[in-house]
Amino acid sequence: MTNKHVLPTLLLTALLLLSAAPGHAASVWTDAFGRDITFSQAPQRVVSLVPTVTEMLLRLGVDEPLLAVTYHSHMPPEVAGKSRIGGFFAPDLARVAALEPQVVFYSAIQKEVPDYFADSATVLIEVDTRSIDGAFASLLKLGELFNCRDRAEQLLAMNRDQLQLIAAKVAKIPLERRKKVMRLMGRDRIMTPGADSFQNELIRAAGGIPPDFTAQGAIVPVSLEQWRHFNPQVIYGCGDDNSAVAPILAEDGWRDVTAVRDGNIFHYACDLTCRAGTNIGYFVAWLAADIYQDEFSQPENVVEPDAIVTERRLDVPLTYVKQARVVHSRIDDFVHKTLRVDLKQPMTVVSTLEGQRQGISVVGNSYSPPPTWRMLHHKGLAAGRAEVLRSLGLAQEESSLLFTGADMDNLAIVQTRYRQMEVFALVTAGVRSNAVRMSQDVGAFYEPGTINMLLLSNVRLSPRAMTRAIISATEAKTAALQDLDIRSAYSGDRHQATGTGTDNIIVVEGEGVAVDNAGGHSKLGELIGKAVYQGVREAVYRQNGIVGERNIFARLKDRGYSVRGLVDARSFRDQKQFSWVIAELESLLLNERYAGFVASALALSDQYESGLVTDLDAFDSWCAQLAGDIAAKDQVDISAGYTSDSLPPVIRHAFDAILSGLMARESL
């Protein structure tokens, strides 16, 4: 590799040994070439090619030194502001080198990385995340390297506490009732992690019995005989694993196992299933609760007594608010977090969950953690509400609560003001799992609240103003979602979301000057709209890490597309050519020009699908020109189909043009 900015490795190592930062202990790492590198101060320029390491660094608070990541990194929210250098399997190493990093964290899977940087001063480090213990040790070592060991120990203690809780709960279940669990993988065949994979270690930590087909590796094939002999009682996948293998699970033999017959097929985010990172305890608790829903629901299997664990005070400076806080209460071993606003005197409220209610002294919004979701769905809303109220010491007749799966740690509090008039919006929001477009998506069930809002003001709202405030807030919420291009979870390839299927609002009567109008033409309606709009955007960022100016890979993912999933592998002569195309396509999409073209195609597609645009001739000309530019030829045939016929026409045409250009360039 030629790089005018590189230093000899020995010189770099010497620099790392000098000028130790105060309070920073030397940290020794073995690099990709087997050399021990001693860091006497934290690296200031870092690139992470490994999503698990990216997650660890950002959870440790290592923000500014982290220059770039792959587009496979989605959480925590701070990752949204990071530059992208391609995908995990084919990162653009020229872009990495151009950033002049001191350290690159890489994976052994990325075999080209050591060769590329062999003559560079950049230190290449592989972080061990191949087991739970390895991940925990790496977390501590990263904390040591970046001088945040205390934060690493806090994260480690949180994970170990969750694992110990689940171990104690599972210990109460007789061995003969332990369930066989398989992690589902594959596309055109059933596959699963190898016997040595940390993913099977996660299953064991959750009290499940994973398969042992003796084969080792990240992913191994499963024969029908092995499948039937193991007879899984629970199977789970991530991403589009479940939908990809659904046709196979409908076939004779494959559908005849207990998990398929009983419908025990679960789905989780790839950030949880595929990474031994900072959410190990969180995921194991969730998985265990899904595996043993009935057992965990039994009082005799509860480990810790119900109690208030802690609380956090909030500032809502209104004359009629006695206090506002987030209360953490343990219910059946799992910690619920409830926003609780105590009023100095009973008031009337309007709740979209409960209707108009009078004599209310406490309003709030209660978060139930993922391990409780299936149990609460089975119990029903009334029983779940009663449990939360009991844990908080509240009477139902004087309390009005909303309920949500969005973490109260991600609560947004926004205040807007005009002269003496003030509005407070307290918002939680999650849009990944059940965002919908009203008028298009089908309603199949009901459970309370994904985007939840409490609205309070320093004026006294009439009943008319309270109900009108709901419309103003709803319109502002939808405006925020559309400006963020939040997609429907059910038809996101063609439609933006207007909300989620479980949104709710509480409007508090308040006290002060009497107001009878909270509509869009009123000053109060304006303040409500601005507070809700800002609150929804802030809460969506905190919960889901979504920002308006996100990279094109994230925009595609929101519509349900992966780069590989957009391309029809059958259109290429072999797997080698297909892999080349994917790497080249990822590289092109890192270029602002081509990313901008695809972003324009996404916007045009929405207009075309809604009927606002009907003539695509100008877009066709743009596609032809772009294909020619990619191929460095005057004309390129863009009629060949390299993408799936199921794509919306505009998006299909855009990617066929890009791929046609790539294929014409390869033929030169």
C-alpha positions as CSV (number, residue, x, y, z in Angstrom):
1,M,0.0,0.0,0.0
2,T,1.2,3.5,-0.8
3,N,0.2,6.2,1.6
4,K,2.2,9.5,1.9
5,H,0.8,10.0,5.4
6,V,2.0,6.7,7.0
7,L,4.8,6.5,9.5
8,P,7.0,3.4,10.1
9,T,5.3,1.1,12.6
10,L,8.2,1.3,15.1
11,L,8.0,5.1,15.1
12,L,4.2,5.0,15.7
13,T,4.7,2.6,18.6
14,A,7.2,4.9,20.1
15,L,4.9,7.8,19.9
16,L,2.1,5.8,21.5
17,L,4.5,5.0,24.4
18,L,5.4,8.6,25.0
19,S,3.5,11.4,26.7
20,A,1.2,9.3,28.8
21,A,-2.0,11.1,29.7
22,P,-2.5,11.7,33.4
23,G,-4.4,8.9,35.1
24,H,-4.2,6.7,32.0
25,A,-2.7,3.3,32.6
26,A,-0.7,1.7,29.8
27,S,-2.8,-0.7,27.7
28,V,-1.2,-3.5,25.7
29,W,-2.8,-5.0,22.6
30,T,-1.6,-7.6,20.1
31,D,-2.0,-6.3,16.6
32,A,-2.9,-8.2,13.4
33,F,0.8,-9.2,12.9
34,G,1.3,-10.6,16.3
35,R,3.2,-7.6,17.7
36,D,2.4,-6.2,21.2
37,I,1.5,-2.6,21.0
38,T,1.6,-0.5,24.2
39,F,-0.8,2.5,24.4
40,S,0.2,5.0,27.0
41,Q,-2.6,7.4,26.0
42,A,-6.0,6.9,24.4
43,P,-6.0,6.8,20.5
44,Q,-7.6,10.0,19.1
45,R,-8.3,8.7,15.6
46,V,-10.2,5.4,15.4
47,V,-12.2,3.5,12.7
48,S,-14.4,0.6,13.6
49,L,-15.2,-2.0,10.9
50,V,-17.0,-4.2,13.5
51,P,-20.5,-3.3,14.6
52,T,-20.1,-4.9,18.0
53,V,-17.0,-2.9,18.7
54,T,-18.7,0.3,17.5
55,E,-21.5,-0.4,19.9
56,M,-19.1,-0.9,22.8
57,L,-17.1,2.3,22.0
58,L,-20.2,4.5,21.9
59,R,-21.7,2.9,25.0
60,L,-18.4,3.7,26.7
61,G,-18.7,7.3,25.6
62,V,-15.9,7.1,23.0
63,D,-17.5,9.5,20.5
64,E,-15.1,12.1,19.1
65,P,-12.2,9.7,18.4
66,L,-14.5,7.4,16.4
67,L,-14.2,8.7,12.9
68,A,-16.2,6.2,10.8
69,V,-18.1,2.9,11.0
70,T,-19.7,0.5,8.6
71,Y,-23.3,0.9,7.5
72,H,-24.2,-2.3,9.5
73,S,-23.9,-0.2,12.7
74,H,-27.3,1.1,13.8
75,M,-27.2,1.6,17.5
76,P,-26.7,3.3,19.9
77,P,-28.2,6.6,18.6
78,E,-24.8,8.4,18.5
79,V,-23.8,6.2,15.5
80,A,-26.2,8.2,13.3
81,G,-23.7,11.0,13.1
82,K,-20.7,8.9,12.0
83,S,-19.3,8.7,8.5
84,R,-19.7,5.3,6.7
85,I,-17.0,3.4,5.0
86,G,-19.0,0.7,3.4
87,G,-20.4,-2.6,4.7
88,F,-19.0,-5.1,7.2
89,F,-18.1,-7.7,4.5
90,A,-16.5,-5.3,2.0
91,P,-15.4,-2.0,3.7
92,D,-13.8,0.6,1.4
93,L,-10.3,0.5,2.7
94,A,-9.1,3.4,0.6
95,R,-11.7,5.6,2.4
96,V,-10.5,4.1,5.8
97,A,-6.8,5.0,4.9
98,A,-7.8,8.5,3.9
99,L,-9.0,9.2,7.4
100,E,-5.5,8.5,8.7
101,P,-6.6,6.5,11.7
102,Q,-4.2,5.5,14.5
103,V,-6.2,2.4,15.1
104,V,-8.6,0.3,13.0
105,F,-10.7,-2.3,14.8
106,Y,-11.4,-5.2,12.4
107,S,-12.7,-8.8,12.3
108,A,-10.8,-11.9,11.2
109,I,-13.5,-12.3,8.5
110,Q,-12.1,-9.1,6.8
111,K,-9.0,-10.9,5.6
112,E,-8.0,-8.2,3.2
113,V,-7.5,-5.6,6.0
114,P,-4.1,-6.7,7.2
115,D,-2.7,-6.9,3.7
116,Y,-3.9,-3.5,2.8
117,F,-2.4,-1.9,5.9
118,A,0.7,-4.0,6.1
119,D,3.1,-1.1,5.4
120,S,1.0,1.5,7.3
121,A,1.5,3.0,10.7
122,T,-2.1,2.2,11.5
123,V,-2.5,-0.3,14.3
124,L,-4.9,-3.1,13.4
125,I,-6.7,-4.7,16.4
126,E,-9.1,-7.6,16.4
127,V,-11.4,-7.5,19.5
128,D,-12.5,-10.8,20.9
129,T,-16.3,-11.0,20.8
130,R,-16.6,-14.7,20.1
131,S,-18.0,-15.6,23.5
132,I,-19.8,-13.9,26.4
133,D,-16.6,-14.0,28.6
134,G,-14.5,-12.8,25.7
135,A,-16.9,-9.9,25.0
136,F,-17.0,-8.9,28.7
137,A,-13.2,-9.0,28.8
138,S,-12.9,-6.9,25.7
139,L,-15.3,-4.3,27.0
140,L,-13.1,-3.9,30.1
141,K,-10.0,-3.7,28.0
142,L,-11.6,-1.0,25.7
143,G,-12.5,0.9,28.8
144,E,-8.9,0.7,29.9
145,L,-7.6,1.9,26.5
146,F,-9.9,4.9,26.4
147,N,-9.7,5.8,30.0
148,C,-13.3,5.0,30.9
149,R,-12.8,1.8,32.9
150,D,-15.5,2.9,35.4
151,R,-18.1,3.1,32.7
152,A,-17.0,-0.3,31.3
153,E,-17.4,-1.8,34.8
154,Q,-20.9,-0.3,35.1
155,L,-22.0,-1.8,31.8
156,L,-20.5,-5.2,32.7
157,A,-22.2,-5.2,36.1
158,M,-25.6,-4.4,34.5
159,N,-25.2,-7.3,32.1
160,R,-24.0,-9.7,34.8
161,D,-27.0,-8.8,37.0
162,Q,-29.4,-9.6,34.2
163,L,-27.7,-12.9,33.4
164,Q,-27.7,-13.8,37.1
165,L,-31.4,-13.0,37.4
166,I,-32.3,-15.2,34.4
167,A,-30.1,-18.0,35.7
168,A,-31.9,-17.9,39.1
169,K,-35.3,-17.9,37.3
170,V,-34.4,-20.8,35.0
171,A,-33.0,-22.7,38.0
172,K,-36.6,-22.9,39.3
173,I,-37.7,-24.8,36.1
174,P,-37.2,-28.6,36.3
175,L,-34.7,-30.0,33.9
176,E,-37.3,-32.1,32.1
177,R,-39.2,-28.9,31.2
178,R,-36.2,-27.1,29.6
179,K,-36.9,-26.4,25.9
180,K,-34.9,-27.1,22.8
181,V,-34.1,-23.8,21.0
182,M,-32.6,-23.2,17.6
183,R,-31.3,-19.9,16.1
184,L,-32.7,-19.9,12.5
185,M,-30.5,-18.7,9.7
186,G,-30.2,-19.2,6.0
187,R,-32.0,-18.1,2.8
188,D,-32.6,-21.0,0.4
189,R,-32.0,-23.6,3.1
190,I,-32.2,-24.0,6.8
191,M,-29.0,-23.1,8.6
192,T,-27.9,-22.4,12.2
193,P,-24.8,-21.3,14.1
194,G,-22.1,-23.9,14.6
195,A,-21.6,-25.7,17.9
196,D,-18.8,-23.3,18.9
197,S,-20.8,-20.1,18.2
198,F,-21.5,-17.5,20.9
199,Q,-25.1,-17.6,19.7
200,N,-25.6,-21.0,21.1
201,E,-24.0,-19.7,24.3
202,L,-26.8,-17.1,24.5
203,I,-29.4,-19.8,24.1
204,R,-27.9,-21.7,27.0
205,A,-27.7,-18.5,29.1
206,A,-31.5,-18.1,28.5
207,G,-32.1,-21.6,29.8
208,G,-32.6,-23.2,26.4
209,I,-31.0,-26.3,24.9
210,P,-29.3,-25.5,21.6
211,P,-28.6,-28.1,18.9
212,D,-25.2,-29.7,18.7
213,F,-24.7,-31.0,15.2
214,T,-20.9,-31.1,15.9
215,A,-20.1,-28.9,12.9
216,Q,-18.4,-25.7,13.9
217,G,-18.4,-22.2,12.4
218,A,-20.5,-19.1,12.2
219,I,-23.2,-20.8,10.2
220,V,-23.7,-24.5,9.3
221,P,-26.4,-26.3,7.2
222,V,-29.1,-28.3,8.8
223,S,-30.4,-31.5,7.1
224,L,-34.0,-32.5,7.4
225,E,-33.0,-35.6,9.4
226,Q,-31.1,-33.4,11.9
227,W,-34.0,-31.0,12.0
228,R,-36.6,-33.7,12.8
229,H,-34.3,-35.5,15.3
230,F,-33.6,-32.3,17.3
231,N,-37.3,-31.2,17.0
232,P,-36.9,-27.6,18.2
233,Q,-39.6,-26.3,20.5
234,V,-38.6,-22.7,19.9
235,I,-36.9,-21.1,16.9
236,Y,-35.9,-17.5,16.3
237,G,-34.3,-15.4,13.7
238,C,-33.3,-11.8,12.9
239,G,-33.5,-9.5,9.9
240,D,-35.4,-11.3,7.1
241,D,-34.3,-14.8,8.3
242,N,-37.9,-15.8,9.2
243,S,-39.5,-14.6,6.0
244,A,-36.7,-16.0,3.9
245,V,-37.1,-19.6,5.1
246,A,-40.9,-19.4,5.6
247,P,-41.5,-21.4,2.3
248,I,-39.2,-24.1,3.6
249,L,-41.0,-24.3,6.9
250,A,-44.3,-24.9,5.1
251,E,-42.9,-28.1,3.4
252,D,-43.6,-31.6,4.7
253,G,-41.1,-32.7,7.3
254,W,-39.8,-29.2,8.0
255,R,-43.2,-28.1,9.3
256,D,-43.6,-31.1,11.5
257,V,-41.5,-30.0,14.5
258,T,-43.0,-28.6,17.7
259,A,-41.9,-25.0,17.2
260,V,-43.6,-24.7,13.8
261,R,-46.7,-26.5,14.8
262,D,-47.1,-24.4,18.0
263,G,-46.2,-21.1,16.3
264,N,-43.2,-20.6,18.6
265,I,-41.2,-18.7,16.0
266,F,-39.8,-15.4,17.3
267,H,-37.9,-12.5,15.7
268,Y,-35.4,-10.1,17.2
269,A,-33.2,-7.3,15.9
270,C,-29.9,-8.3,14.4
271,D,-28.2,-5.9,16.8
272,L,-29.2,-8.3,19.6
273,T,-29.0,-11.8,18.1
274,C,-25.7,-11.4,16.1
275,R,-23.5,-9.4,18.5
276,A,-21.8,-10.3,21.8
277,G,-21.7,-6.7,22.9
278,T,-23.2,-4.5,25.6
279,N,-26.7,-5.9,25.3
280,I,-26.0,-9.5,26.1
281,G,-28.0,-9.5,29.4
282,Y,-30.8,-7.5,27.8
283,F,-31.2,-10.0,25.0
284,V,-30.8,-13.1,27.1
285,A,-33.6,-11.9,29.5
286,W,-35.9,-11.2,26.5
287,L,-35.2,-14.6,24.9
288,A,-35.6,-16.5,28.2
289,A,-39.0,-14.8,28.9
290,D,-40.2,-15.7,25.4
291,I,-39.0,-19.3,25.8
292,Y,-40.5,-19.7,29.2
293,Q,-43.5,-17.3,29.1
294,D,-45.7,-19.6,31.1
295,E,-43.1,-20.5,33.7
296,F,-42.0,-16.9,34.2
297,S,-45.6,-15.9,34.7
298,Q,-46.0,-18.2,37.8
299,P,-45.6,-16.5,41.2
300,E,-43.4,-19.4,42.5
301,N,-40.8,-18.6,39.9
302,V,-40.3,-15.0,41.0
303,V,-36.9,-14.4,42.4
304,E,-37.0,-10.8,43.8
305,P,-39.8,-9.1,45.7
306,D,-41.7,-6.3,44.0
307,A,-40.4,-2.9,45.0
308,I,-39.5,0.6,44.0
309,V,-35.9,0.4,42.9
310,T,-35.0,4.0,42.2
311,E,-36.5,7.3,40.8
312,R,-35.3,10.3,38.8
313,R,-36.7,13.8,39.3
314,L,-37.8,15.8,36.3
315,D,-38.3,19.6,35.9
316,V,-41.9,20.5,34.8
317,P,-42.3,24.0,36.4
318,L,-46.1,24.5,36.3
319,T,-47.9,25.8,39.3
320,Y,-50.3,22.9,39.6
321,V,-47.6,20.2,39.3
322,K,-46.5,18.9,42.7
323,Q,-43.7,16.8,41.3
324,A,-42.6,14.9,38.1
325,R,-40.3,11.9,38.1
326,V,-39.5,8.6,36.4
327,V,-40.0,5.8,38.9
328,H,-38.3,2.4,38.4
329,S,-40.4,-0.4,40.0
330,R,-39.7,-4.1,40.0
331,I,-42.7,-6.2,39.0
332,D,-42.3,-10.0,38.8
333,D,-38.5,-9.6,38.6
334,F,-38.4,-7.1,35.7
335,V,-38.0,-3.3,36.1
336,H,-40.7,-1.1,34.7
337,K,-40.1,2.6,34.3
338,T,-43.0,5.0,34.8
339,L,-43.2,8.7,34.1
340,R,-45.3,10.0,37.0
341,V,-46.6,13.5,37.2
342,D,-48.4,14.3,40.5
343,L,-50.9,17.2,40.4
344,K,-51.6,19.4,43.4
345,Q,-55.3,19.1,43.0
346,P,-57.5,16.7,41.0
347,M,-58.2,17.7,37.4
348,T,-60.0,16.6,34.3
349,V,-58.0,15.0,31.6
350,V,-58.7,13.6,28.1
351,S,-57.0,10.4,27.3
352,T,-57.1,8.6,23.9
353,L,-56.7,5.4,25.9
354,E,-59.4,6.0,28.5
355,G,-61.6,8.9,27.3
356,Q,-62.4,11.9,29.4
357,R,-61.8,11.4,33.1
358,Q,-62.4,13.6,36.1
359,G,-60.8,13.8,39.5
360,I,-57.3,12.7,38.3
361,S,-54.4,13.5,40.6
362,V,-51.6,11.5,38.7
363,V,-51.0,11.3,35.0
364,G,-48.2,9.2,33.5
365,N,-46.7,6.9,30.9
366,S,-45.4,3.5,31.9
367,Y,-42.7,1.5,30.1
368,S,-42.8,-2.3,30.2
369,P,-39.5,-4.0,29.2
370,P,-39.3,-6.5,26.4
371,P,-39.2,-9.6,28.6
372,T,-42.7,-8.7,29.9
373,W,-44.4,-8.0,26.5
374,R,-45.8,-11.5,25.7
375,M,-46.8,-12.0,29.4
376,L,-48.6,-8.7,29.4
377,H,-50.3,-9.4,26.1
378,H,-51.5,-12.7,27.6
379,K,-52.7,-11.0,30.8
380,G,-54.4,-8.1,29.1
381,L,-54.4,-4.3,29.5
382,A,-56.5,-4.3,32.7
383,A,-54.4,-6.7,34.6
384,G,-51.2,-5.0,33.4
385,R,-52.5,-1.6,34.5
386,A,-53.4,-2.9,37.9
387,E,-49.9,-4.3,38.4
388,V,-48.2,-1.0,37.6
389,L,-50.6,1.0,39.7
390,R,-50.1,-1.4,42.6
391,S,-46.3,-1.2,42.3
392,L,-46.6,2.7,42.5
393,G,-49.1,2.7,45.3
394,L,-51.7,4.5,43.2
395,A,-55.5,4.1,43.0
396,Q,-57.0,3.6,39.6
397,E,-59.8,6.0,40.2
398,E,-57.4,8.9,40.6
399,S,-54.7,7.9,38.1
400,S,-54.5,8.1,34.3
401,L,-51.6,6.2,32.7
402,L,-50.5,5.4,29.2
403,F,-48.4,2.3,28.4
404,T,-45.5,1.8,26.1
405,G,-42.6,-0.3,24.9
406,A,-40.4,2.8,24.4
407,D,-37.9,3.1,27.2
408,M,-38.5,6.0,29.6
409,D,-34.8,6.7,29.6
410,N,-35.4,8.0,26.1
411,L,-38.1,10.5,27.2
412,A,-38.1,13.9,25.5
413,I,-39.4,16.9,27.4
414,V,-40.0,20.0,25.3
415,Q,-41.3,23.4,26.4
416,T,-42.6,26.0,24.0
417,R,-43.6,29.6,25.0
418,Y,-45.3,32.7,23.6
419,R,-45.4,35.6,26.0
420,Q,-46.9,34.2,29.2
421,M,-48.4,31.1,27.5
422,E,-46.4,27.8,28.0
423,V,-46.8,24.2,26.7
424,F,-45.0,21.1,27.9
425,A,-44.9,18.0,25.7
426,L,-43.5,14.8,27.4
427,V,-43.0,12.3,24.6
428,T,-41.7,8.8,24.1
429,A,-41.6,7.3,20.7
430,G,-40.5,4.1,18.9
431,V,-41.1,3.5,15.2
432,R,-39.2,0.4,14.2
433,S,-41.8,-2.3,14.8
434,N,-45.4,-1.1,14.2
435,A,-45.3,2.2,12.3
436,V,-48.3,2.4,10.0
437,R,-49.9,4.5,7.3
438,M,-53.5,5.0,8.0
439,S,-55.8,4.3,5.0
440,Q,-53.2,1.7,3.6
441,D,-52.2,-0.7,6.3
442,V,-54.5,-3.4,7.8
443,G,-55.3,-3.3,11.6
444,A,-55.1,-6.7,13.2
445,F,-54.8,-6.2,16.9
446,Y,-54.5,-3.6,19.6
447,E,-52.0,-2.9,22.4
448,P,-51.3,0.5,24.0
449,G,-48.7,3.0,23.1
450,T,-45.6,3.4,21.0
451,I,-45.7,7.2,20.4
452,N,-47.1,8.5,23.7
453,M,-47.5,12.1,24.7
454,L,-48.5,14.0,27.8
455,L,-49.5,17.6,27.1
456,L,-49.6,20.2,29.9
457,S,-49.9,24.0,29.8
458,N,-50.2,27.0,32.1
459,V,-53.7,27.8,30.9
460,R,-57.0,26.1,31.7
461,L,-58.4,24.2,28.7
462,S,-62.1,23.8,28.1
463,P,-63.3,20.3,27.1
464,R,-63.4,21.6,23.5
465,A,-59.8,22.8,23.7
466,M,-58.6,19.5,25.2
467,T,-60.1,17.5,22.4
468,R,-58.9,20.0,19.8
469,A,-55.4,19.7,21.2
470,I,-55.4,16.0,20.3
471,I,-55.9,16.9,16.6
472,S,-53.1,19.6,16.7
473,A,-50.7,17.1,18.4
474,T,-51.6,14.3,16.0
475,E,-51.0,16.5,13.0
476,A,-47.6,17.6,14.4
477,K,-46.6,14.0,15.2
478,T,-47.4,13.0,11.6
479,A,-45.4,16.0,10.2
480,A,-42.4,15.0,12.3
481,L,-42.6,11.4,11.0
482,Q,-42.9,12.5,7.4
483,D,-40.1,14.9,7.7
484,L,-38.0,12.1,9.1
485,D,-39.2,9.8,6.3
486,I,-40.3,7.2,8.8
487,R,-41.6,4.2,6.8
488,S,-44.6,2.0,7.5
489,A,-43.5,-1.3,9.1
490,Y,-46.0,-3.1,6.8
491,S,-45.7,-1.3,3.5
492,G,-42.6,0.8,3.9
493,D,-41.3,0.1,0.4
494,R,-44.2,2.3,-0.9
495,H,-45.5,4.3,2.0
496,Q,-44.4,6.7,4.7
497,A,-45.9,6.2,8.2
498,T,-48.5,8.5,9.7
499,G,-48.0,7.2,13.2
500,T,-47.8,3.8,14.9
501,G,-50.8,1.5,15.5
502,T,-50.6,2.1,19.2
503,D,-50.2,5.9,19.7
504,N,-51.9,7.6,22.7
505,I,-52.2,11.1,24.2
506,I,-53.2,12.5,27.5
507,V,-54.2,16.2,27.7
508,V,-54.4,17.8,31.2
509,E,-56.9,20.5,31.9
510,G,-54.3,22.7,33.6
511,E,-55.0,26.0,35.4
512,G,-54.7,29.7,34.6
513,V,-56.5,31.8,31.9
514,A,-59.4,30.0,30.4
515,V,-58.8,28.9,26.8
516,D,-61.4,27.4,24.5
517,N,-59.4,26.8,21.3
518,A,-56.3,24.7,20.7
519,G,-56.6,24.3,16.9
520,G,-54.1,25.2,14.2
521,H,-55.1,28.8,13.9
522,S,-54.7,29.4,17.6
523,K,-51.6,30.4,19.5
524,L,-52.0,27.5,21.9
525,G,-52.4,25.1,18.9
526,E,-49.2,26.5,17.4
527,L,-47.3,25.9,20.7
528,I,-48.7,22.4,21.0
529,G,-47.6,21.6,17.4
530,K,-44.1,22.9,17.8
531,A,-43.6,21.1,21.2
532,V,-44.9,17.8,19.8
533,Y,-43.0,18.1,16.5
534,Q,-39.7,18.6,18.4
535,G,-40.5,16.1,21.0
536,V,-41.3,13.3,18.5
537,R,-38.1,13.9,16.6
538,E,-36.0,13.9,19.8
539,A,-37.7,10.8,21.2
540,V,-37.4,8.9,17.9
541,Y,-33.7,9.7,17.9
542,R,-33.2,8.6,21.5
543,Q,-35.2,5.4,21.0
544,N,-34.3,4.3,17.5
545,G,-31.3,6.4,16.5
546,I,-33.1,7.9,13.5
547,V,-32.2,11.4,12.2
548,G,-33.3,13.3,9.1
549,E,-29.9,13.4,7.3
550,R,-29.1,9.7,7.6
551,N,-27.0,7.8,5.1
552,I,-28.5,6.1,2.1
553,F,-27.9,2.6,3.5
554,A,-30.1,3.5,6.4
555,R,-32.7,5.0,4.1
556,L,-32.8,1.8,2.2
557,K,-33.0,-0.4,5.3
558,D,-36.0,1.6,6.5
559,R,-37.8,0.5,3.4
560,G,-36.9,-3.1,4.0
561,Y,-34.0,-3.3,1.6
562,S,-30.4,-4.5,2.1
563,V,-27.9,-3.9,-0.6
564,R,-27.7,-7.7,-1.3
565,G,-31.5,-8.0,-1.2
566,L,-31.9,-5.4,-3.9
567,V,-29.8,-7.4,-6.4
568,D,-31.0,-10.6,-8.0
569,A,-28.1,-13.1,-7.7
570,R,-29.5,-15.2,-10.5
571,S,-28.7,-12.4,-13.0
572,F,-24.9,-13.1,-12.6
573,R,-22.8,-15.9,-13.9
574,D,-21.5,-17.1,-10.5
575,Q,-21.1,-16.1,-6.8
576,K,-17.8,-14.5,-7.4
577,Q,-19.3,-12.0,-9.9
578,F,-22.2,-11.4,-7.6
579,S,-19.9,-10.6,-4.7
580,W,-17.9,-8.2,-6.9
581,V,-21.1,-6.4,-7.9
582,I,-22.2,-6.0,-4.3
583,A,-18.8,-4.6,-3.2
584,E,-18.8,-2.2,-6.2
585,L,-22.4,-1.1,-5.5
586,E,-21.6,-0.4,-1.9
587,S,-18.6,1.6,-2.9
588,L,-20.7,3.7,-5.4
589,L,-23.3,4.4,-2.8
590,L,-20.6,6.0,-0.6
591,N,-20.2,8.6,-3.3
592,E,-22.4,11.6,-2.7
593,R,-23.4,11.8,-6.3
594,Y,-24.8,8.3,-6.5
595,A,-26.2,8.4,-3.0
596,G,-28.0,11.6,-4.0
597,F,-29.4,9.9,-7.2
598,V,-30.8,7.0,-5.1
599,A,-32.3,9.4,-2.5
600,S,-34.0,11.3,-5.3
601,A,-35.3,8.0,-6.7
602,L,-36.7,7.1,-3.3
603,A,-38.5,10.5,-3.1
604,L,-39.8,10.2,-6.7
605,S,-41.0,6.7,-6.0
606,D,-43.3,7.9,-3.2
607,Q,-44.7,10.5,-5.5
608,Y,-45.2,8.0,-8.3
609,E,-46.9,5.5,-6.0
610,S,-49.3,8.1,-4.8
611,G,-50.2,9.2,-8.3
612,L,-48.7,12.7,-8.0
613,V,-46.1,11.9,-10.7
614,T,-47.1,9.8,-13.8
615,D,-44.5,10.7,-16.4
616,L,-41.0,9.2,-15.8
617,D,-39.4,10.1,-19.1
618,A,-37.0,12.7,-17.6
619,F,-36.1,10.2,-14.9
620,D,-35.4,7.5,-17.5
621,S,-33.0,9.9,-19.3
622,W,-31.2,10.5,-16.0
623,C,-30.9,6.8,-15.4
624,A,-29.4,6.3,-18.9
625,Q,-26.9,9.2,-18.4
626,L,-25.9,7.8,-15.0
627,A,-25.3,4.3,-16.3
628,G,-23.1,5.7,-19.0
629,D,-21.1,7.8,-16.5
630,I,-20.5,4.7,-14.4
631,A,-19.4,2.6,-17.4
632,A,-17.4,5.5,-18.9
633,K,-19.3,4.9,-22.2
634,D,-21.6,7.1,-24.3
635,Q,-24.5,4.6,-24.2
636,V,-25.4,1.7,-22.0
637,D,-28.3,-0.6,-22.3
638,I,-30.3,-0.3,-19.1
639,S,-33.1,-2.6,-20.0
640,A,-31.5,-5.7,-18.5
641,G,-33.1,-6.6,-15.2
642,Y,-30.7,-7.1,-12.3
643,T,-33.1,-6.5,-9.5
644,S,-36.3,-8.1,-8.2
645,D,-39.5,-7.6,-10.0
646,S,-41.2,-6.9,-6.6
647,L,-39.5,-3.6,-6.2
648,P,-41.5,-0.4,-6.9
649,P,-40.9,0.6,-10.5
650,V,-38.9,3.8,-9.9
651,I,-36.5,2.1,-7.4
652,R,-36.1,-0.9,-9.7
653,H,-35.3,1.3,-12.6
654,A,-32.7,3.3,-10.6
655,F,-30.8,0.3,-9.4
656,D,-31.0,-1.5,-12.8
657,A,-29.3,1.6,-14.2
658,I,-26.5,1.6,-11.7
659,L,-26.0,-2.2,-12.1
660,S,-26.1,-1.9,-15.9
661,G,-23.3,0.7,-15.6
662,L,-21.3,-1.5,-13.4
663,M,-21.7,-4.6,-15.7
664,A,-20.8,-2.5,-18.8
665,R,-17.7,-1.2,-17.0
666,E,-16.6,-4.8,-16.1
667,S,-16.8,-5.8,-19.7
668,L,-14.4,-3.1,-20.8
